[in-house]
């Protein structure tokens, strides 16, 4: 009987010792090297529009909707930019920075312009991003330490597509992500206090 109490006491002690945050055998998570954003060598309008007729160009409607909404989740070990970005069709953008943004943490807004919203709309439409799979990699096996990116694309208030990607996303989607990250880094954001 005493052996059972003694063994349970040892188990509790070992459990408490392993949960100690100041333990000397602490395992450090690998860090992701910081990535410096550089201006892309392409513009979002550098796409082949030879197959698109004038009738296929999507006008910006009076109804407000989010053209592109991107959520960048944290990566294993920290150090990655973690944010939520949304660009409306009227040119107003919203940004919520949680970690790793040059703006600091908080909520921000900026007027990007209707022209930029239209560029994103045309890019989404002309590259058929709404036809992509909903999850990347397509084999369904994400690498755990790579941050997840969730992008919701809309070409009007009724047609949208949500895409979750970790890695091996198609080039058109990767280009869109890079353009959004560049836009975030190079926009004069105003802090929102609401």
N, C-alpha and C positions, 0 to 999 in steps of 0.2 A: 504494500500500500504506500509505504514511504517512497519507494522507487518511482511510482507514478507521479507523486507530487514533486519529487526532485526533478524528474524528466520534464514535466510541464513548466517548472520554474526555469530550467535551463532554456527551454524553447522560447518562453516569454522574454528572457534576457537577450537571447540571440536576435529575436525579432526586433526588440527595441534598439539594440545596438546597430542593426542594419538600417534602421530608419533614421538614425542620427544624421542631421545635415552637415555636421562638422566632422564626419568620419574621414579618416586619412585615406581610405581606399576609395575615394570618390571617383566615379567614372566621368570623364569630361566628354561632352558631346562634340562631334566634329563641327568645326565652323565652316561656313560657306564664305569663300572670299568675296569681298565687296566688288560689285560690278560697276564700272564707271560708264555712265550713259553718254554716248556720243551721238551726234546727229546722224540719222540713217543716211545711207548713200542712195536712197530712193525717196520719192514722195508718194503719198498714198494715192495720188492720181496717176502714177506711172503704171497704168494697166492697159491691157489691150482692149480697146473699145471698138475695134473694127466690126465685131459681130453684134453690136448694140445699135438699134435704130433710135431715132429721136423719140419715138412713141414709148420706148421702154424706160426713159429717164423718169425717175420717181420724184414728183414734186414734194416739197416740204409742205405738209398740210397745216391747217390752222389748229388742229387738235394736237395738244402736246403729248409726246411720248418719248421714251428713252431710246435713242438710236443705238447706243452701246452702253452696256453696264458691265463693269469688270471688277471682280473681287480677287485679290491676290492674298492667299492664305499664308500663314507663317511656315518657315522651313525648319527642319530639325536643326537644333543648335542656335537658332536665332540669326540675326544679322541681315535677313532678307527684308525688303520693303513689304509691309503688310498694309493694304489699303483697300478701299472701295471707291470706285470712280463711276460716275454716270454723266453722260452727255445727252441733253435733250435736243429735240429737233429744232428748237428755237435758238440754239447756240449757248444756252446756259449750262455750265458744268458744275458738278458737285463732287467733292472729294472728302473722304473720311480717312485720315491717316492714323494708323494704330502703332506702327513701328517702322523705323528705317527711312522715313520720308524727310527730304530736306526742309519741308515746311514745319516739321515737328508734329506732335500729336494734336488731333482736334478735327473739327469740321471746317471746310472751306468751300468757297464758291468763286466762280469767275465767269465772265462773259467771253466765250471763245469765238462766237460769231456764227451766224447762219451758214456762211460759206463753208466753214469747217464741218458743220453738221452735215451739209450736203455732200462734202467730199467723203465722209464716212458712209453715208447712205449709198452713194454711187459705188464706192468700193465694195460694200457688202453685197449689193445687187449684182455688180459686174463680175465678181469672183465667185458667185454662187455659194457664199458661206452658209446660207440657210440649208444647203443640201448636205453639209458635212455630218459626220457621225456625232452623236451626243457625248461620247467619251473617248479620250485618248490617253494611253495607247489603246489601240483597238483590241489587243489581246486581253484587256481588262486587268493587267498586272502593273499597277503604278509602282515606282520606286519610292519607298517611304520617306526618304530625306529630301526629296524634291518637292517644292511647294506646289499646291494645287491652284490652278487658275480657273475661275468660273466666269465665262463671258456669256451675256445674253445680248443677242443682236436683234434689232427690229428694223423693218423697212417701212412699216406703218403701224398704226395702233392695233392691228389685228393679226399681223404675221410676224412671228418672232421665233428664235431658236436659242436654246440654252446649251452651251458646250462646256463640259468639264475636261480639263487637260492637265496632265502631269508632265509628259514628255512625248516625243514623236508626233507632235501635232503637224498638220499640213503647213506648207510654207506660207500660204495666204493667211492662215490664222496666226502664225508666229509673227508675220510682218505687221498684222493689226495690233498684236500685243506690244511689240516694240514701238510702234507709232504712238500708242496710248501712253506708254511709259515716258517717251520723249516729250509728249504734250504735257504730262503731269509735271515733269522736271523743269520745263521751260515756260510755264504759265505764271503770271503774277496773280496769286491766289489771295483772296480776302478772307479773313477769319470770320466764321459764322458763330454767333454766340447763342444760338437757339438750340 
